[in-house]
Amino acid sequence: MPEYRAYVLDEHDHILFPIEIVEEDLSAAVHLGLEVLHNAQRGELYSGAQYIELWQGAKRVFPPQKPDSQPHSEGRRYRDYRDER
């Protein structure tokens, strides 16, 4: 089964915590990652949680990186994956 690393981020794109996810496919991994995000938002410890990214190795797989975007290390992100709950 594929392995993913999810990062829960705050509004300033700082990583609050990572989580290892092993699921049968990307869709299931995204579902679990969003569940973790929602639980973090409801709790007191990580109430600043705003976003989630999933990576498989060195490739970000959720949200998919737009072709014209720069890698994260260059400081540019697209917020089309923000969870508005």
Biopython code that builds the backbone (N, CA, C, O; Angstrom):
import numpy as np
from Bio.PDB.StructureBuilder import StructureBuilder

atoms = [
    (1, "MET", "N", (0.847, -1.180, 0.000)),
    (1, "MET", "CA", (0.000, 0.000, 0.000)),
    (1, "MET", "C", (0.888, 1.236, 0.000)),
    (1, "MET", "O", (1.950, 1.249, 0.621)),
    (2, "PRO", "N", (0.444, 2.277, -0.702)),
    (2, "PRO", "CA", (1.252, 3.504, -0.783)),
    (2, "PRO", "C", (1.390, 4.197, 0.572)),
    (2, "PRO", "O", (0.488, 4.160, 1.409)),
    (3, "GLU", "N", (2.528, 4.819, 0.755)),
    (3, "GLU", "CA", (2.789, 5.586, 1.970)),
    (3, "GLU", "C", (2.823, 7.069, 1.618)),
    (3, "GLU", "O", (3.388, 7.469, 0.600)),
    (4, "TYR", "N", (2.215, 7.864, 2.467)),
    (4, "TYR", "CA", (2.169, 9.313, 2.287)),
    (4, "TYR", "C", (2.604, 9.971, 3.580)),
    (4, "TYR", "O", (2.533, 9.371, 4.653)),
    (5, "ARG", "N", (3.058, 11.215, 3.467)),
    (5, "ARG", "CA", (3.314, 12.034, 4.646)),
    (5, "ARG", "C", (2.415, 13.250, 4.508)),
    (5, "ARG", "O", (2.471, 13.970, 3.510)),
    (6, "ALA", "N", (1.600, 13.467, 5.506)),
    (6, "ALA", "CA", (0.719, 14.637, 5.524)),
    (6, "ALA", "C", (1.319, 15.676, 6.458)),
    (6, "ALA", "O", (1.868, 15.346, 7.509)),
    (7, "TYR", "N", (1.205, 16.936, 6.057)),
    (7, "TYR", "CA", (1.634, 18.049, 6.892)),
    (7, "TYR", "C", (0.424, 18.917, 7.174)),
    (7, "TYR", "O", (-0.275, 19.342, 6.254)),
    (8, "VAL", "N", (0.182, 19.176, 8.437)),
    (8, "VAL", "CA", (-0.878, 20.097, 8.841)),
    (8, "VAL", "C", (-0.215, 21.446, 9.059)),
    (8, "VAL", "O", (0.741, 21.568, 9.825)),
    (9, "LEU", "N", (-0.743, 22.468, 8.366)),
    (9, "LEU", "CA", (-0.123, 23.790, 8.340)),
    (9, "LEU", "C", (-1.012, 24.844, 8.992)),
    (9, "LEU", "O", (-2.234, 24.708, 9.039)),
    (10, "ASP", "N", (-0.371, 25.895, 9.492)),
    (10, "ASP", "CA", (-1.137, 27.019, 10.033)),
    (10, "ASP", "C", (-1.323, 28.087, 8.955)),
    (10, "ASP", "O", (-0.938, 27.881, 7.804)),
    (11, "GLU", "N", (-1.903, 29.207, 9.319)),
    (11, "GLU", "CA", (-2.199, 30.265, 8.344)),
    (11, "GLU", "C", (-0.951, 30.905, 7.754)),
    (11, "GLU", "O", (-1.029, 31.573, 6.723)),
    (12, "HIS", "N", (0.190, 30.712, 8.389)),
    (12, "HIS", "CA", (1.455, 31.262, 7.884)),
    (12, "HIS", "C", (2.275, 30.198, 7.159)),
    (12, "HIS", "O", (3.462, 30.394, 6.901)),
    (13, "ASP", "N", (1.649, 29.088, 6.835)),
    (13, "ASP", "CA", (2.293, 27.971, 6.139)),
    (13, "ASP", "C", (3.380, 27.290, 6.961)),
    (13, "ASP", "O", (4.268, 26.647, 6.402)),
    (14, "HIS", "N", (3.316, 27.424, 8.280)),
    (14, "HIS", "CA", (4.249, 26.707, 9.148)),
    (14, "HIS", "C", (3.674, 25.334, 9.433)),
    (14, "HIS", "O", (2.473, 25.185, 9.657)),
    (15, "ILE", "N", (4.528, 24.348, 9.422)),
    (15, "ILE", "CA", (4.090, 22.986, 9.719)),
    (15, "ILE", "C", (3.828, 22.866, 11.214)),
    (15, "ILE", "O", (4.716, 23.106, 12.032)),
    (16, "LEU", "N", (2.602, 22.494, 11.562)),
    (16, "LEU", "CA", (2.260, 22.256, 12.962)),
    (16, "LEU", "C", (2.672, 20.851, 13.374)),
    (16, "LEU", "O", (3.230, 20.647, 14.452)),
    (17, "PHE", "N", (2.388, 19.882, 12.502)),
    (17, "PHE", "CA", (2.825, 18.514, 12.759)),
    (17, "PHE", "C", (2.684, 17.680, 11.492)),
    (17, "PHE", "O", (1.835, 17.955, 10.643)),
    (18, "PRO", "N", (3.534, 16.652, 11.376)),
    (18, "PRO", "CA", (3.414, 15.714, 10.262)),
    (18, "PRO", "C", (2.687, 14.457, 10.726)),
    (18, "PRO", "O", (2.594, 14.189, 11.924)),
    (19, "ILE", "N", (2.179, 13.700, 9.781)),
    (19, "ILE", "CA", (1.566, 12.410, 10.093)),
    (19, "ILE", "C", (1.847, 11.457, 8.939)),
    (19, "ILE", "O", (1.745, 11.832, 7.771)),
    (20, "GLU", "N", (2.197, 10.243, 9.274)),
    (20, "GLU", "CA", (2.413, 9.208, 8.266)),
    (20, "GLU", "C", (1.076, 8.549, 7.970)),
    (20, "GLU", "O", (0.335, 8.193, 8.886)),
    (21, "ILE", "N", (0.769, 8.386, 6.688)),
    (21, "ILE", "CA", (-0.492, 7.768, 6.269)),
    (21, "ILE", "C", (-0.170, 6.631, 5.310)),
    (21, "ILE", "O", (0.585, 6.806, 4.353)),
    (22, "VAL", "N", (-0.745, 5.473, 5.573)),
    (22, "VAL", "CA", (-0.642, 4.328, 4.671)),
    (22, "VAL", "C", (-2.067, 3.956, 4.305)),
    (22, "VAL", "O", (-2.837, 3.506, 5.154)),
    (23, "GLU", "N", (-2.415, 4.145, 3.045)),
    (23, "GLU", "CA", (-3.772, 3.861, 2.552)),
    (23, "GLU", "C", (-3.680, 3.202, 1.192)),
    (23, "GLU", "O", (-2.615, 3.176, 0.575)),
    (24, "GLU", "N", (-4.821, 2.661, 0.718)),
    (24, "GLU", "CA", (-4.793, 1.960, -0.572)),
    (24, "GLU", "C", (-4.609, 2.878, -1.761)),
    (24, "GLU", "O", (-4.095, 2.446, -2.793)),
    (25, "ASP", "N", (-5.022, 4.154, -1.647)),
    (25, "ASP", "CA", (-4.840, 5.080, -2.768)),
    (25, "ASP", "C", (-4.859, 6.518, -2.256)),
    (25, "ASP", "O", (-5.094, 6.773, -1.075)),
    (26, "LEU", "N", (-4.606, 7.447, -3.173)),
    (26, "LEU", "CA", (-4.523, 8.861, -2.805)),
    (26, "LEU", "C", (-5.841, 9.372, -2.257)),
    (26, "LEU", "O", (-5.848, 10.141, -1.295)),
    (27, "SER", "N", (-6.950, 8.965, -2.843)),
    (27, "SER", "CA", (-8.257, 9.432, -2.383)),
    (27, "SER", "C", (-8.488, 9.075, -0.911)),
    (27, "SER", "O", (-8.959, 9.906, -0.135)),
    (28, "ALA", "N", (-8.163, 7.868, -0.539)),
    (28, "ALA", "CA", (-8.326, 7.440, 0.853)),
    (28, "ALA", "C", (-7.360, 8.202, 1.765)),
    (28, "ALA", "O", (-7.715, 8.548, 2.892)),
    (29, "ALA", "N", (-6.153, 8.463, 1.287)),
    (29, "ALA", "CA", (-5.180, 9.214, 2.075)),
    (29, "ALA", "C", (-5.638, 10.657, 2.293)),
    (29, "ALA", "O", (-5.485, 11.200, 3.387)),
    (30, "VAL", "N", (-6.197, 11.274, 1.254)),
    (30, "VAL", "CA", (-6.722, 12.644, 1.369)),
    (30, "VAL", "C", (-7.864, 12.669, 2.373)),
    (30, "VAL", "O", (-7.927, 13.559, 3.221)),
    (31, "HIS", "N", (-8.761, 11.704, 2.284)),
    (31, "HIS", "CA", (-9.894, 11.635, 3.212)),
    (31, "HIS", "C", (-9.394, 11.551, 4.659)),
    (31, "HIS", "O", (-9.881, 12.273, 5.528)),
    (32, "LEU", "N", (-8.436, 10.682, 4.910)),
    (32, "LEU", "CA", (-7.896, 10.542, 6.262)),
    (32, "LEU", "C", (-7.163, 11.813, 6.685)),
    (32, "LEU", "O", (-7.288, 12.247, 7.830)),
    (33, "GLY", "N", (-6.399, 12.413, 5.771)),
    (33, "GLY", "CA", (-5.693, 13.648, 6.094)),
    (33, "GLY", "C", (-6.634, 14.779, 6.464)),
    (33, "GLY", "O", (-6.362, 15.535, 7.397)),
    (34, "LEU", "N", (-7.745, 14.902, 5.739)),
    (34, "LEU", "CA", (-8.730, 15.945, 6.063)),
    (34, "LEU", "C", (-9.422, 15.663, 7.394)),
    (34, "LEU", "O", (-9.772, 16.588, 8.125)),
    (35, "GLU", "N", (-9.612, 14.405, 7.698)),
    (35, "GLU", "CA", (-10.185, 14.041, 9.001)),
    (35, "GLU", "C", (-9.240, 14.464, 10.126)),
    (35, "GLU", "O", (-9.676, 14.997, 11.146)),
    (36, "VAL", "N", (-7.957, 14.224, 9.932)),
    (36, "VAL", "CA", (-6.957, 14.667, 10.918)),
    (36, "VAL", "C", (-6.986, 16.183, 11.058)),
    (36, "VAL", "O", (-6.937, 16.705, 12.172)),
    (37, "LEU", "N", (-7.066, 16.892, 9.938)),
    (37, "LEU", "CA", (-7.130, 18.360, 9.966)),
    (37, "LEU", "C", (-8.346, 18.837, 10.750)),
    (37, "LEU", "O", (-8.225, 19.722, 11.597)),
    (38, "HIS", "N", (-9.506, 18.268, 10.482)),
    (38, "HIS", "CA", (-10.716, 18.689, 11.186)),
    (38, "HIS", "C", (-10.613, 18.408, 12.676)),
    (38, "HIS", "O", (-11.043, 19.225, 13.492)),
    (39, "ASN", "N", (-10.051, 17.266, 13.040)),
    (39, "ASN", "CA", (-9.869, 16.955, 14.462)),
    (39, "ASN", "C", (-8.901, 17.929, 15.112)),
    (39, "ASN", "O", (-9.101, 18.329, 16.258)),
    (40, "ALA", "N", (-7.855, 18.312, 14.393)),
    (40, "ALA", "CA", (-6.893, 19.286, 14.929)),
    (40, "ALA", "C", (-7.562, 20.643, 15.126)),
    (40, "ALA", "O", (-7.295, 21.331, 16.111)),
    (41, "GLN", "N", (-8.426, 21.029, 14.197)),
    (41, "GLN", "CA", (-9.113, 22.322, 14.304)),
    (41, "GLN", "C", (-10.071, 22.358, 15.486)),
    (41, "GLN", "O", (-10.269, 23.412, 16.089)),
    (42, "ARG", "N", (-10.662, 21.230, 15.821)),
    (42, "ARG", "CA", (-11.607, 21.175, 16.945)),
    (42, "ARG", "C", (-10.908, 21.116, 18.292)),
    (42, "ARG", "O", (-11.490, 21.492, 19.310)),
    (43, "GLY", "N", (-9.671, 20.651, 18.309)),
    (43, "GLY", "CA", (-8.938, 20.521, 19.559)),
    (43, "GLY", "C", (-8.286, 21.818, 19.977)),
    (43, "GLY", "O", (-8.252, 22.781, 19.212)),
    (44, "GLU", "N", (-7.775, 21.843, 21.180)),
    (44, "GLU", "CA", (-7.124, 23.036, 21.706)),
    (44, "GLU", "C", (-5.645, 23.101, 21.329)),
    (44, "GLU", "O", (-5.091, 24.191, 21.186)),
    (45, "LEU", "N", (-5.011, 21.957, 21.168)),
    (45, "LEU", "CA", (-3.575, 21.913, 20.939)),
    (45, "LEU", "C", (-3.175, 22.513, 19.594)),
    (45, "LEU", "O", (-2.179, 23.232, 19.510)),
    (46, "TYR", "N", (-3.950, 22.224, 18.527)),
    (46, "TYR", "CA", (-3.629, 22.710, 17.192)),
    (46, "TYR", "C", (-4.800, 23.488, 16.589)),
    (46, "TYR", "O", (-5.158, 23.271, 15.431)),
    (47, "SER", "N", (-5.383, 24.372, 17.350)),
    (47, "SER", "CA", (-6.548, 25.116, 16.868)),
    (47, "SER", "C", (-6.220, 26.026, 15.687)),
    (47, "SER", "O", (-7.127, 26.478, 14.988)),
    (48, "GLY", "N", (-4.944, 26.301, 15.457)),
    (48, "GLY", "CA", (-4.536, 27.149, 14.339)),
    (48, "GLY", "C", (-4.371, 26.389, 13.032)),
    (48, "GLY", "O", (-3.945, 26.965, 12.031)),
    (49, "ALA", "N", (-4.700, 25.111, 13.031)),
    (49, "ALA", "CA", (-4.553, 24.295, 11.824)),
    (49, "ALA", "C", (-5.480, 24.822, 10.727)),
    (49, "ALA", "O", (-6.675, 25.011, 10.956)),
    (50, "GLN", "N", (-4.920, 25.059, 9.529)),
    (50, "GLN", "CA", (-5.699, 25.634, 8.432)),
    (50, "GLN", "C", (-5.667, 24.808, 7.158)),
    (50, "GLN", "O", (-6.653, 24.772, 6.420)),
    (51, "TYR", "N", (-4.557, 24.148, 6.889)),
    (51, "TYR", "CA", (-4.345, 23.490, 5.603)),
    (51, "TYR", "C", (-3.740, 22.117, 5.802)),
    (51, "TYR", "O", (-3.270, 21.768, 6.885)),
    (52, "ILE", "N", (-3.765, 21.346, 4.725)),
    (52, "ILE", "CA", (-3.073, 20.069, 4.727)),
    (52, "ILE", "C", (-2.426, 19.845, 3.369)),
    (52, "ILE", "O", (-2.986, 20.189, 2.327)),
    (53, "GLU", "N", (-1.244, 19.266, 3.406)),
    (53, "GLU", "CA", (-0.554, 18.832, 2.191)),
    (53, "GLU", "C", (-0.213, 17.365, 2.357)),
    (53, "GLU", "O", (0.131, 16.920, 3.452)),
    (54, "LEU", "N", (-0.308, 16.614, 1.273)),
    (54, "LEU", "CA", (0.131, 15.221, 1.267)),
    (54, "LEU", "C", (1.277, 15.080, 0.284)),
    (54, "LEU", "O", (1.232, 15.598, -0.832)),
    (55, "TRP", "N", (2.299, 14.371, 0.719)),
    (55, "TRP", "CA", (3.490, 14.127, -0.092)),
    (55, "TRP", "C", (3.707, 12.632, -0.207)),
    (55, "TRP", "O", (3.442, 11.876, 0.728)),
    (56, "GLN", "N", (4.191, 12.218, -1.363)),
    (56, "GLN", "CA", (4.619, 10.839, -1.564)),
    (56, "GLN", "C", (6.066, 10.935, -2.022)),
    (56, "GLN", "O", (6.349, 11.283, -3.168)),
    (57, "GLY", "N", (6.962, 10.624, -1.120)),
    (57, "GLY", "CA", (8.383, 10.853, -1.398)),
    (57, "GLY", "C", (8.642, 12.346, -1.511)),
    (57, "GLY", "O", (8.254, 13.113, -0.631)),
    (58, "ALA", "N", (9.291, 12.760, -2.582)),
    (58, "ALA", "CA", (9.625, 14.173, -2.781)),
    (58, "ALA", "C", (8.572, 14.919, -3.581)),
    (58, "ALA", "O", (8.784, 16.076, -3.947)),
    (59, "LYS", "N", (7.442, 14.281, -3.861)),
    (59, "LYS", "CA", (6.414, 14.896, -4.703)),
    (59, "LYS", "C", (5.153, 15.212, -3.897)),
    (59, "LYS", "O", (4.590, 14.346, -3.228)),
    (60, "ARG", "N", (4.726, 16.471, -3.978)),
    (60, "ARG", "CA", (3.455, 16.832, -3.346)),
    (60, "ARG", "C", (2.338, 16.289, -4.229)),
    (60, "ARG", "O", (2.293, 16.571, -5.427)),
    (61, "VAL", "N", (1.440, 15.511, -3.636)),
    (61, "VAL", "CA", (0.357, 14.900, -4.405)),
    (61, "VAL", "C", (-1.008, 15.496, -4.079)),
    (61, "VAL", "O", (-1.961, 15.296, -4.831)),
    (62, "PHE", "N", (-1.117, 16.225, -2.967)),
    (62, "PHE", "CA", (-2.346, 16.934, -2.637)),
    (62, "PHE", "C", (-2.003, 18.155, -1.823)),
    (62, "PHE", "O", (-1.281, 18.047, -0.833)),
    (63, "PRO", "N", (-2.495, 19.307, -2.206)),
    (63, "PRO", "CA", (-3.168, 19.520, -3.474)),
    (63, "PRO", "C", (-2.159, 19.388, -4.602)),
    (63, "PRO", "O", (-0.967, 19.615, -4.397)),
    (64, "PRO", "N", (-2.618, 19.029, -5.781)),
    (64, "PRO", "CA", (-1.665, 18.912, -6.884)),
    (64, "PRO", "C", (-1.015, 20.260, -7.167)),
    (64, "PRO", "O", (-1.669, 21.302, -7.120)),
    (65, "GLN", "N", (0.262, 20.225, -7.457)),
    (65, "GLN", "CA", (0.979, 21.468, -7.745)),
    (65, "GLN", "C", (0.626, 21.925, -9.154)),
    (65, "GLN", "O", (0.683, 21.144, -10.104)),
    (66, "LYS", "N", (0.265, 23.181, -9.279)),
    (66, "LYS", "CA", (-0.073, 23.725, -10.593)),
    (66, "LYS", "C", (1.188, 23.820, -11.442)),
    (66, "LYS", "O", (2.269, 24.082, -10.915)),
    (67, "PRO", "N", (1.066, 23.611, -12.743)),
    (67, "PRO", "CA", (2.251, 23.613, -13.610)),
    (67, "PRO", "C", (3.068, 24.892, -13.544)),
    (67, "PRO", "O", (4.291, 24.842, -13.677)),
    (68, "ASP", "N", (2.426, 26.040, -13.343)),
    (68, "ASP", "CA", (3.151, 27.311, -13.333)),
    (68, "ASP", "C", (3.624, 27.713, -11.938)),
    (68, "ASP", "O", (4.145, 28.814, -11.758)),
    (69, "SER", "N", (3.450, 26.836, -10.954)),
    (69, "SER", "CA", (3.822, 27.199, -9.593)),
    (69, "SER", "C", (5.276, 26.857, -9.310)),
    (69, "SER", "O", (5.869, 25.990, -9.951)),
    (70, "GLN", "N", (5.827, 27.557, -8.341)),
    (70, "GLN", "CA", (7.191, 27.297, -7.908)),
    (70, "GLN", "C", (7.139, 26.261, -6.796)),
    (70, "GLN", "O", (6.120, 26.137, -6.118)),
    (71, "PRO", "N", (8.209, 25.524, -6.601)),
    (71, "PRO", "CA", (8.244, 24.586, -5.482)),
    (71, "PRO", "C", (8.086, 25.317, -4.158)),
    (71, "PRO", "O", (8.392, 26.505, -4.060)),
    (72, "HIS", "N", (7.613, 24.617, -3.150)),
    (72, "HIS", "CA", (7.403, 25.185, -1.824)),
    (72, "HIS", "C", (8.669, 25.864, -1.297)),
    (72, "HIS", "O", (8.592, 26.898, -0.635)),
    (73, "SER", "N", (9.810, 25.290, -1.587)),
    (73, "SER", "CA", (11.052, 25.846, -1.058)),
    (73, "SER", "C", (11.326, 27.256, -1.586)),
    (73, "SER", "O", (12.156, 27.976, -1.031)),
    (74, "GLU", "N", (10.643, 27.642, -2.638)),
    (74, "GLU", "CA", (10.816, 28.993, -3.161)),
    (74, "GLU", "C", (9.787, 29.955, -2.564)),
    (74, "GLU", "O", (9.699, 31.108, -2.985)),
    (75, "GLY", "N", (9.019, 29.489, -1.594)),
    (75, "GLY", "CA", (8.172, 30.358, -0.812)),
    (75, "GLY", "C", (6.838, 30.720, -1.428)),
    (75, "GLY", "O", (6.198, 31.661, -0.958)),
    (76, "ARG", "N", (6.390, 30.029, -2.445)),
    (76, "ARG", "CA", (5.122, 30.395, -3.075)),
    (76, "ARG", "C", (4.145, 29.225, -2.959)),
    (76, "ARG", "O", (4.484, 28.097, -3.318)),
    (77, "ARG", "N", (2.960, 29.482, -2.470)),
    (77, "ARG", "CA", (1.944, 28.453, -2.311)),
    (77, "ARG", "C", (0.640, 28.930, -2.881)),
    (77, "ARG", "O", (0.400, 30.131, -3.007)),
    (78, "TYR", "N", (-0.190, 27.997, -3.219)),
    (78, "TYR", "CA", (-1.537, 28.293, -3.679)),
    (78, "TYR", "C", (-2.502, 27.795, -2.629)),
    (78, "TYR", "O", (-2.399, 26.657, -2.171)),
    (79, "ARG", "N", (-3.423, 28.628, -2.252)),
    (79, "ARG", "CA", (-4.331, 28.295, -1.160)),
    (79, "ARG", "C", (-5.652, 27.713, -1.642)),
    (79, "ARG", "O", (-6.670, 27.867, -0.968)),
    (80, "ASP", "N", (-5.657, 27.050, -2.787)),
    (80, "ASP", "CA", (-6.872, 26.445, -3.287)),
    (80, "ASP", "C", (-7.222, 25.173, -2.531)),
    (80, "ASP", "O", (-8.218, 24.524, -2.850)),
    (81, "TYR", "N", (-6.437, 24.812, -1.554)),
    (81, "TYR", "CA", (-6.663, 23.611, -0.776)),
    (81, "TYR", "C", (-7.052, 23.930, 0.659)),
    (81, "TYR", "O", (-7.074, 23.044, 1.515)),
    (82, "ARG", "N", (-7.356, 25.183, 0.918)),
    (82, "ARG", "CA", (-7.725, 25.592, 2.274)),
    (82, "ARG", "C", (-9.046, 24.968, 2.650)),
    (82, "ARG", "O", (-9.974, 24.921, 1.843)),
    (83, "ASP", "N", (-9.128, 24.499, 3.846)),
    (83, "ASP", "CA", (-10.354, 23.907, 4.331)),
    (83, "ASP", "C", (-11.140, 24.998, 5.034)),
    (83, "ASP", "O", (-10.686, 25.531, 6.047)),
    (84, "GLU", "N", (-12.298, 25.335, 4.522)),
    (84, "GLU", "CA", (-13.074, 26.481, 5.016)),
    (84, "GLU", "C", (-14.056, 26.132, 6.119)),
    (84, "GLU", "O", (-14.902, 26.960, 6.457)),
    (85, "ARG", "N", (-13.979, 24.959, 6.684)),
    (85, "ARG", "CA", (-14.928, 24.601, 7.758)),
    (85, "ARG", "C", (-14.712, 25.416, 8.992)),
    (85, "ARG", "O", (-15.423, 25.238, 9.981)),
]
sb = StructureBuilder()
sb.init_structure("model")
sb.init_model(0)
sb.init_chain("A")
sb.init_seg("    ")
for serial, (resi, resn, name, xyz) in enumerate(atoms, 1):
    if name == "N":
        sb.init_residue(resn, " ", resi, " ")
    sb.init_atom(name, np.array(xyz, "f"), 0.0, 1.0, " ", f" {name:<3s}", serial, name[0])
structure = sb.get_structure()
